[in-house]
Amino acid sequence: MRKLLSLIFLLGFCSTAFAVELPAINKSKIRLSIPAGNSTQGEISIENTTGEARTMKVYLSDWNYLPVADGSKEFLPMNTSKLSCSSWISFSPSEIELGPYSKHKVNYSIKVPKDAQGGYYAAIFFESIFGRIETTKDQLKAGMNIAIRIATLFYIDVEGTVKRTADLSNLVIEKDSSKDAINISLDLENTSNADITCGGTFHIMDSNSIVKDRGEFNTVYTFPGGKAKLKAGSKVDLDDGLYDVILTFDLGKGFEEEGEATGPVLTKETKIEVKNKRIVSVN
């Protein structure tokens, strides 16, 4: 199934809604590593899956991850983000006439400046305007335009200049007595010069190195300087005693999502003591 990043904007008002089938693009993300001063080319295919002809505008934009760090994004005019590479990208055509059940290709070229370092980002939008006349409860006619935008996101690493690093701090391991569960949390700060998509796992082992439980942290998305909260939970009922907790975090899950090799891995180890079914210390 193709992954689509789509945004629907309503321009105007109407008392009834209607469904619009979105065009399909073959690439929702393009992640490239390009040496400074070099260029590369590629193409994006867009498909009209309906029997209605469509006209689509094609244009560039900047984007950022929102502070919630869950992958939500904001889109900005091109060349307004400090990590923008929208000015590096040229493409054609800028307008597409999509016939019923037809496909079209947009060719793009990326030229990286000679002094660029780190990671840079942009989006290319495919936008179509739909118009429709609706009848209200009072039999009055109201016009409504719907602008549908589908985006392909660009992630550009300047080859040989990117070092993905992060700081982990404020580790908290506590028992939630109301749910008979253990909650684990800590803070991540992106200290690198590129985007980091981070996820992780935990293992809880007893004094005999027997794994008592394991689980996964939420996945977080940050740009350089961004911060995020990593959280995980365990429902294991631990007996009194000492336990080792091993936390492992992959800073390259963004590459894993694209089917590529994972990035740098961080490991954090600590000990907890359980007494009377309560966690009384974390070292």
Buried (B, 14 or more C-beta within 10 A) or exposed (E): EEEEBEEEEEEEEBEEEEEBEBBBBBBBBBBEBBBBEEEBEBEBEBBBEBEEEBEBBBBBBBBBBEEEBEEEBEBBEBEEBEBBBBBBBEBEEEEBEBEEEBBBEBEBEBBBEEEBEBBBBBBBBBBBEEEBEBEEEEEEEBEBEBBBBBBBBBBBBBEEBBEBBBEBEEBEBBBEEEEEBBBBBBBBBBBBBBBBBBBBBBBBBBEEEEEBBBBEBBBBBBBBEBBBBBEBBBEBEBEEEEBBBBBBBBBBBBBBBEEEEEBBEBEBEBEBBBEEEEBEEEE
